[in-house]
Amino acid sequence: MSVTTTEELDRRDLVRLADGETRALDDLMARHGRAILHFLIRMLGDESMAEDLAQETFVRVYLHRRRFDPRRKPMTWLYTIAANLARDRLRWLARHPQLPLEAGALPSGQPLQDALPCPDPDPSAQLDSRERVDAIRQAVAALPEDLRLPLVLSTYEHRSQA
């Protein structure tokens, strides 16, 4: 009885997908969707944006399914697609700065941030945890991309350093 590794399953699914069997994409998404999402959250620091790009990653896998080389590692291909999408988004954001909530105001003069409802519980209960998370995210985001990518992949995604 042979044991099938995840890499072999991924390779087989990508070959099936290239042959037109679209259910193979569902299998890939079930196995790796969450990991790709977490990778993108760490790269971008924004969960909503990461969710969009995780979906886009699998759209790109489908669109470019015939470009996958079965001699290569499937996870490397998936993470390369996700990393390229993250890089593109970060470049776009650098060229198109977002307007902070403090800058806008309602006709009454009330700042937008005070007018928007906040569904979160009182932040003082989670302040220490959030400050630590924010400090780590800022430190990771401040790293140059050539250092950030391997750090996120090896530390948070538990991928080999190679």
N, C-alpha and C positions, 0 to 999 in steps of 0.2 A: 504494500500500500504506500503510495507516494504522498508526501505532504506538499500541498500547493502553497507557495508563499504569496504574500500580498503583491509583491512585484510581478510574479507570474500571472496572478489574476488581473492586475492592471494592464499588463502587456496584452493578455488575451482579450480583455474588454476593448482596448483601443484598436486591436486588429478587427474584432467583431464590429465595432463602430465604423471603421473605415469600409467594411464590407456591407454597410447599410443597415445593420441591426441596431436600431436606436435605443433599445432597452439596455444596451451596454453602457450608455451614458448614465442611466439611472443608477446602475451598479457602482460606477465610478463616483458619482455624486454622493451616494450613500456611504461609501468608504472614506471619501476625502473631503467632502463639502465642509464639514465642521473645522477640520485642520486648516484648510485654505482660508476660511473665514477668520479664524484666530490669527493666522499669519498676517492677513491684510489689516486686521484691527491693530496689531502691533506695529505694522509698517506705517499706517496712516494716522493712528490715534483717534479715529472717528468710526464708531460702530456702524452708523447708517451708511456712510460712504463705503465701508468695507463690505457690507452686505450687498450693495449694488455691484461692487467689483468682483465679489465671489461668484455672483450669478453670471456676470460678464465673462469670467474665466471659463466657466463651463460652456457658455455660448461659443467662445473662441475655440475651445476644444472640439466642439461639434463642427464648427465651420472649417477648421483646419485639420480635421480628423485624418485626412489622407497624407498629411505632411509628417505624421509621427513615424519615426524610424524605430522599428521593433528591436533593433540592436541596442538602443539607448534605454536609459532608465526612465520609466513613465513618470515617476514623481519629480524628477528633474525637469521634465517637460512641463508638467502642471505648475510647478513653482516658478518656472521661468515666465510662463504666461501671466501668472498672478503678479509677479514682481514687476514685469514690464507695464502692466496696467496701473500698478501703484505708482511707479515712476512717472508715467504719463500724467496721472491725476495730480501728483505733487507739483509737477512742472506747470500744469494748468493753473493750480491754485496760487502758485508763486506769481504768475502773470495776471491773475484776476483776484486781487485781495477781496476778502469778504467784509461787508459792512457790519461792525459790531452792533449789538443791541443798544449799547449806551449812546451810540451816535444818533439814533433815531428818536423821535418824540411824537406823541399824539398831539392833535390840535389843542388839547387842554394843557400841553406843556409837560405832561407826565411822560417819563421815559418808557420806551417800549418794554424794557425788561421788567418794570414794575407792573405793567398792565397784563402781561401774559401769565396765565395760571400755571402754577407749579404743582404737579401731582406727587412730587417726592415728599417723603417725611422730613421732619426737621433735620437739617444737615449737620447740626452739632453732634448728633449721635454717631455719625460716620466720618467726622472731620479727620481724625488721625489716619484712618485707612485711606481716605481719598487723597490726603496730602502725600502719603507715601506713593500711591499709584501715580499721581500727577508728577511727582518728582522723578520717578522711574521713566515715565513716558517722555517727559521733557529731556531727560538725559539721553534716552535712546534716540529721540527725534533730533537732538543736537549733533549726533554722530554723523560723520560723512557717510554717504550711501554705501561706499565700499566697505565700511566697518559695520554699519547698521544691518545690512542684509545678512552677512554670515552670523552676526550675533543673534538676530531674531531666529534664523533657521536652526542654529545649533542649540541655543539656550531655551527658546520657547517651543520650537517645533520638534526638538529632539532629533534633528537630522545630523548626519555625520559631518564633520568639518571638511571632509574632502568634497 
